[in-house]
Amino acid sequence: MRRIMMFLATLAALSAAPAFATQDALALRDQQRQPETADIAALQKKASAGDVASERRLADDYFSGNGVAQDFAQAIIWYTKAAETGDAESQTELGLMYAKGQGVAKDYAQALNWTRKAAAQGYAGAQYNLGIAYDNGIGVAHDAAQAFGWYKAAAAQGYDIAQFNIGNMYELGDGVAQDYAQARLWYQKAADQGYAPAQYNLGNMNLSGEGALADPAAALSLIEASAHQGFPLAQSRLAALYYQGVGVTADKVTAYAWALLAAEGGDGDARDMLTAMDSGHELTNDELARAAQVADKLADQLAKSAADGA
């Protein structure tokens, strides 16, 4: 399912099919932790006495370097203690560390063992990771139907990345019969939670009219929301929409500004767009300066939003 289709090779191809956002493997986000505020010595004492929540929290702290020096080996020790009691979150984190080889030799058999234990308890993050394993053939044979089933279990619990992947699979007919209406439904669930790739893909479906009548205004709103979260594919697509005047009044200065941001984020199509616009001398020097100012302002807004959400 990991396929990226380019949508803007040159300025002349501005209306080509958009790139398809897909989810990277092993993208579980449970390991994002807030700074530790508890007394570490007291936490260690409780963990050593067998308090499972303290074992997990201490493992989190060692994993992230919260209140202690980062130490993956210690994280493995404390996650293992909690996982052996049946703690689903620790089992999931332990499985992920084995899959990535963090603090321990990479071992997919162990990764799957712990992940399955957590998934069997209905833990959404583990269900999602099993979907990733089957989707990418990580430690198991590739099986799109199994991937779909595990994603669906996590998605039903509101897990936005899993909802997005279900939307992907319905749109592509991967592991399930192609169904644009279902793709839109699951993208919408993830988009409603602010998940940028889902906003982007749903926006593209609104542009093309897949599963419903084309709605350029709704497409613009979704793609713009995704772009404002720093998603390069959406920024690149938004640049094209402003250039073409699709769903919005044509504005080459704004188009150039969004292309600058997307190119800085590594989007090759945006770089091609900038090159084509520069070669065609489509903007005056004053307009180029204004575009740079707009891009700087947008970059500042993105940085502030990222800091506020950290």
C-alpha positions as CSV (number, residue, x, y, z in Angstrom):
1,M,0.0,0.0,0.0
2,R,3.0,2.3,0.3
3,R,2.8,4.1,-3.1
4,I,3.3,7.7,-3.9
5,M,2.0,9.0,-7.2
6,M,3.4,12.4,-8.3
7,F,0.9,15.1,-9.3
8,L,2.9,18.0,-10.4
9,A,6.0,17.1,-12.4
10,T,6.1,20.5,-14.2
11,L,4.0,23.6,-14.3
12,A,2.3,22.3,-17.4
13,A,1.0,19.3,-15.4
14,L,-0.6,21.4,-12.7
15,S,-3.9,19.6,-13.1
16,A,-2.5,16.1,-13.1
17,A,-3.6,13.5,-10.5
18,P,-2.6,14.5,-7.0
19,A,-0.1,12.6,-4.9
20,F,-1.7,10.0,-2.7
21,A,-0.8,10.4,1.0
22,T,0.0,7.1,2.7
23,Q,1.0,6.2,6.2
24,D,4.7,5.4,7.0
25,A,5.3,2.1,8.7
26,L,5.6,1.8,12.5
27,A,4.1,5.3,13.1
28,L,2.6,4.6,16.5
29,R,2.7,7.8,18.5
30,D,2.2,6.5,22.0
31,Q,5.8,7.2,22.9
32,Q,5.3,11.0,22.9
33,R,5.5,11.8,26.5
34,Q,5.0,15.0,28.6
35,P,8.0,16.1,30.8
36,E,8.2,14.1,34.0
37,T,7.2,16.1,37.1
38,A,7.1,13.4,39.7
39,D,10.0,12.7,42.1
40,I,12.1,10.1,40.2
41,A,13.4,8.4,43.3
42,A,9.9,8.0,44.6
43,L,8.8,6.7,41.2
44,Q,11.6,4.2,41.1
45,K,10.8,3.0,44.6
46,K,7.2,2.3,43.6
47,A,8.2,0.6,40.4
48,S,10.7,-1.6,42.3
49,A,7.9,-2.6,44.6
50,G,5.9,-3.9,41.6
51,D,3.5,-1.0,41.0
52,V,2.7,-1.6,37.3
53,A,1.7,2.0,36.5
54,S,5.0,3.2,38.0
55,E,6.9,0.6,36.0
56,R,5.3,1.8,32.8
57,R,5.8,5.4,33.6
58,L,9.5,4.9,34.6
59,A,10.0,3.0,31.3
60,D,8.4,6.0,29.5
61,D,10.8,8.3,31.2
62,Y,13.8,6.3,30.3
63,F,12.6,6.0,26.7
64,S,12.1,9.8,26.3
65,G,14.7,11.1,28.7
66,N,12.1,12.7,31.0
67,G,13.6,13.5,34.3
68,V,16.4,10.9,33.7
69,A,19.1,10.4,31.1
70,Q,17.6,8.6,28.0
71,D,18.4,4.9,28.3
72,F,16.6,2.5,25.9
73,A,18.1,-0.5,27.8
74,Q,16.5,0.6,31.0
75,A,13.2,1.3,29.2
76,I,13.2,-2.3,27.9
77,I,13.7,-3.6,31.5
78,W,10.8,-1.6,32.9
79,Y,8.5,-2.1,30.0
80,T,9.2,-5.8,30.2
81,K,8.3,-5.9,33.9
82,A,5.0,-4.2,33.3
83,A,4.3,-6.1,30.1
84,E,4.7,-9.5,31.9
85,T,1.9,-8.5,34.2
86,G,-0.4,-8.1,31.1
87,D,-0.2,-4.3,30.8
88,A,-1.3,-3.7,27.2
89,E,0.3,-0.3,26.7
90,S,3.7,-1.6,27.9
91,Q,3.3,-4.7,25.7
92,T,2.7,-2.4,22.7
93,E,5.7,-0.2,23.5
94,L,7.9,-3.2,24.1
95,G,6.9,-4.7,20.8
96,L,7.7,-1.5,19.0
97,M,11.1,-1.3,20.6
98,Y,11.9,-4.9,19.5
99,A,10.7,-4.0,16.0
100,K,13.0,-1.0,15.8
101,G,15.9,-2.5,17.7
102,Q,15.9,0.2,20.4
103,G,17.8,-0.9,23.5
104,V,17.7,-4.5,22.3
105,A,18.6,-6.5,19.1
106,K,15.9,-6.1,16.5
107,D,13.6,-9.1,16.8
108,Y,10.4,-9.2,14.8
109,A,9.3,-12.5,16.5
110,Q,9.4,-10.8,19.9
111,A,7.9,-7.7,18.5
112,L,4.9,-9.6,17.1
113,N,4.6,-11.7,20.3
114,W,4.2,-8.6,22.5
115,T,2.1,-6.7,20.0
116,R,-0.3,-9.6,19.6
117,K,-0.8,-9.9,23.4
118,A,-1.8,-6.2,23.6
119,A,-4.0,-6.4,20.4
120,A,-5.8,-9.4,21.9
121,Q,-6.8,-7.1,24.8
122,G,-8.3,-4.6,22.4
123,Y,-5.5,-2.0,22.6
124,A,-5.8,0.2,19.6
125,G,-2.2,1.0,19.2
126,A,-1.2,-2.6,19.1
127,Q,-4.0,-3.4,16.6
128,Y,-2.7,-0.7,14.4
129,N,0.8,-1.9,14.6
130,L,-0.3,-5.4,13.6
131,G,-2.0,-3.9,10.6
132,I,1.3,-2.2,9.7
133,A,3.1,-5.5,10.1
134,Y,0.7,-7.3,7.7
135,D,0.6,-4.3,5.4
136,N,4.3,-4.2,4.9
137,G,5.3,-7.8,5.5
138,I,7.2,-7.0,8.7
139,G,7.9,-10.3,10.4
140,V,4.9,-11.9,8.7
141,A,3.9,-12.5,5.1
142,H,2.2,-9.5,3.5
143,D,-1.5,-9.9,3.8
144,A,-3.7,-7.0,2.9
145,A,-6.9,-8.5,4.2
146,Q,-5.3,-9.1,7.6
147,A,-3.9,-5.6,7.6
148,F,-7.4,-4.2,6.8
149,G,-8.9,-6.2,9.7
150,W,-6.4,-5.0,12.3
151,Y,-6.7,-1.4,11.0
152,K,-10.4,-1.6,11.2
153,A,-10.3,-2.8,14.8
154,A,-8.2,0.2,15.8
155,A,-10.2,2.6,13.6
156,A,-13.4,1.5,15.3
157,Q,-11.9,2.8,18.5
158,G,-11.2,6.2,17.0
159,Y,-7.5,5.8,16.2
160,D,-7.0,8.4,13.5
161,I,-4.1,6.9,11.7
162,A,-5.9,3.6,11.4
163,Q,-9.0,5.4,10.1
164,F,-6.8,7.1,7.5
165,N,-5.3,3.7,6.4
166,I,-8.8,2.2,6.1
167,G,-9.7,5.1,3.8
168,N,-6.5,4.4,1.8
169,M,-7.4,0.8,1.4
170,Y,-11.0,1.5,0.4
171,E,-9.9,4.1,-2.1
172,L,-7.3,1.8,-3.7
173,G,-9.3,-1.5,-3.4
174,D,-6.4,-2.9,-1.4
175,G,-7.4,-5.8,0.9
176,V,-11.0,-4.9,0.4
177,A,-13.4,-4.1,-2.5
178,Q,-12.8,-0.6,-3.8
179,D,-15.5,1.7,-2.3
180,Y,-15.1,5.5,-2.7
181,A,-18.1,6.2,-0.3
182,Q,-16.4,4.1,2.4
183,A,-13.1,5.8,1.7
184,R,-14.6,9.2,2.1
185,L,-16.4,8.1,5.4
186,W,-13.1,6.9,7.0
187,Y,-11.1,9.8,5.7
188,Q,-13.7,12.1,7.2
189,K,-13.5,10.5,10.6
190,A,-9.7,11.0,10.7
191,A,-10.0,14.5,9.1
192,D,-12.5,15.5,11.9
193,Q,-9.7,14.7,14.4
194,G,-7.4,17.1,12.5
195,Y,-5.3,14.3,10.9
196,A,-3.5,16.2,8.1
197,P,-3.0,13.4,5.5
198,A,-6.7,12.5,5.8
199,Q,-7.7,16.1,5.2
200,Y,-5.5,16.1,2.2
201,N,-6.8,12.9,0.6
202,L,-10.4,13.8,1.3
203,G,-9.8,17.2,-0.3
204,N,-8.4,15.5,-3.4
205,M,-11.5,13.3,-3.5
206,N,-13.7,16.4,-3.4
207,L,-11.6,17.8,-6.3
208,S,-12.0,14.8,-8.5
209,G,-15.5,13.9,-7.5
210,E,-14.7,10.4,-6.3
211,G,-17.6,9.1,-4.3
212,A,-19.6,12.3,-4.5
213,L,-20.0,15.4,-6.7
214,A,-16.9,17.5,-7.1
215,D,-16.8,20.3,-4.6
216,P,-13.8,22.6,-5.2
217,A,-14.6,24.9,-2.3
218,A,-14.8,22.0,0.2
219,A,-11.6,20.6,-1.3
220,L,-9.8,23.9,-0.8
221,S,-10.9,24.1,2.8
222,L,-9.6,20.6,3.6
223,I,-6.3,20.9,1.7
224,E,-5.7,24.3,3.3
225,A,-6.3,22.9,6.8
226,S,-3.8,20.1,6.0
227,A,-1.3,22.6,4.6
228,H,-1.5,24.8,7.7
229,Q,-0.4,21.7,9.7
230,G,2.8,21.6,7.7
231,F,1.9,18.7,5.4
232,P,4.1,19.2,2.3
233,L,1.9,17.4,-0.1
234,A,-1.0,19.6,0.9
235,Q,1.1,22.7,0.7
236,S,2.2,21.7,-2.8
237,R,-1.4,21.0,-3.9
238,L,-2.6,24.3,-2.4
239,A,0.1,26.1,-4.4
240,A,-1.3,24.5,-7.6
241,L,-4.9,25.4,-6.6
242,Y,-4.0,29.1,-6.1
243,Y,-2.1,29.1,-9.3
244,Q,-5.0,27.6,-11.3
245,G,-7.7,29.5,-9.3
246,V,-9.5,26.2,-8.4
247,G,-11.9,26.8,-5.5
248,V,-10.3,30.2,-4.9
249,T,-9.3,33.3,-6.9
250,A,-6.1,32.8,-8.8
251,D,-3.2,34.3,-6.9
252,K,0.3,33.5,-8.2
253,V,2.0,35.3,-5.2
254,T,0.3,33.0,-2.7
255,A,0.8,30.0,-5.0
256,Y,4.6,30.8,-5.0
257,A,4.6,31.2,-1.2
258,W,3.0,27.8,-0.6
259,A,5.3,26.2,-3.1
260,L,8.3,27.7,-1.2
261,L,7.1,26.0,2.0
262,A,6.4,22.7,0.3
263,A,9.8,22.7,-1.4
264,E,11.5,23.4,1.9
265,G,9.6,20.4,3.2
266,G,11.1,18.2,0.5
267,D,8.3,18.2,-2.1
268,G,9.8,17.7,-5.5
269,D,6.7,18.8,-7.4
270,A,6.8,22.2,-5.6
271,R,10.4,22.6,-6.6
272,D,9.4,21.9,-10.2
273,M,6.7,24.5,-9.9
274,L,9.1,27.1,-8.6
275,T,11.6,26.4,-11.3
276,A,8.9,26.6,-14.0
277,M,7.5,29.9,-12.6
278,D,11.0,31.4,-12.4
279,S,11.9,30.3,-15.9
280,G,8.7,31.9,-17.2
281,H,9.3,35.1,-15.2
282,E,5.7,34.9,-14.0
283,L,6.4,37.1,-11.0
284,T,8.0,40.5,-10.8
285,N,10.8,41.1,-8.3
286,D,8.4,42.9,-6.1
287,E,6.0,40.0,-6.3
288,L,8.8,37.6,-5.5
289,A,9.7,39.6,-2.4
290,R,6.0,39.6,-1.3
291,A,5.8,35.8,-1.9
292,A,8.9,35.4,0.3
293,Q,7.3,37.5,3.0
294,V,4.1,35.5,2.9
295,A,6.0,32.3,3.1
296,D,8.0,33.6,6.1
297,K,4.7,34.6,7.9
298,L,3.2,31.2,7.1
299,A,6.3,29.4,8.4
300,D,6.2,31.4,11.6
301,Q,2.5,30.4,12.1
302,L,3.3,26.8,11.4
303,A,6.2,26.9,14.0
304,K,3.9,28.4,16.6
305,S,1.2,25.9,16.0
306,A,3.7,23.1,16.3
307,A,5.1,24.5,19.5
308,D,1.6,25.0,21.0
309,G,0.7,21.4,20.1
310,A,3.9,19.9,21.5
